[in-house]
Amino acid sequence: MIGILAALFVAALVVGMGVRAVRAPRGQRARAAFGPLTGAGETYQELHTGQRGLHDSVVESIAEQEQRPGRTDADGEGSRD
């Protein structure tokens, strides 16, 4: 009985990923199909290790850059010889 339920679960995942891939715009199909799996893996890693995931780290990094912008190309243009 558990084997049948596991097979149905896997079949539902495959069908769901297929539907997401077909509906996604061309060039983004793999990302759309596997996005939920990567999100679930990242959440599992966050819960298992207690560390932030990549998405949260990127969002925090962008927020820090907006608060205090770093050096830009225009900063040193006048001092070049």
N, C-alpha and C positions, 0 to 999 in steps of 0.2 A: 504494500500500500504506500509506503514512504517513497519507494522508487518511482511509482506512478506520479505522485505529487511533485517530486523533484523534476521529473521529465516534463511535466506540464509547466512548471515554473521556468525551466530553461527554454521551452518552446515559446512561452509568453515573452521572455526577454528577446529572443531572436526575432519574433514577429514585431515587437515594439521598435527594435533597432532598425529593422527593415523599413518600417513605415516612416520613421524619422529620417532615414537616409533618402527615401524617395521624395519626401516633401521638402527637403532642404534645397537651397539654391545650388546650382552647379559650382563646384570648387570648394564647397563646404560640407559635403555629404559625409565624409569620414568623421569630421569634428562633430557634426550633429548626431550621427549614429552612436559614437562612442562617448560623447559628452557625459551622459548620466553615469556611465561606468567609471570614468575618470573622477567625476565628482564624488561618487561613492567611495572610491579608493582613497581619495584625499581625506574625506571625512573619517574613514576608518583609521588612517594613519594619524590624524589629529587626535582621535580618541585613544588610540593605542600608545602613542609616544608622548602625548601631552604637549606637542609642539604645534605651532601654527602651520597651516598649509600654505602652499605656494600662492594661491589666490589672495589670501589675507595678507601675506607678506608684500605682494606687489601693490595692493591697494594702499597699504600703510606707507610704502616707499614713495608712491606717487603723491600722497597727501603731504609727506615731509618735504618733497621737492617743491610743491606749490607754496608751502609756508616759507621756506628759505631757499630760493633758487640758487643753484650752484653757478660756477663759471660758465659763461657762454662764449661763443666765438668772437663776439663783438667786444668783449672785455679787454682783450690784448691787442687790438688792431693798431692803435696809435703808437705803441711802444716798439713795433717791429722795425728793424733797419733794413 
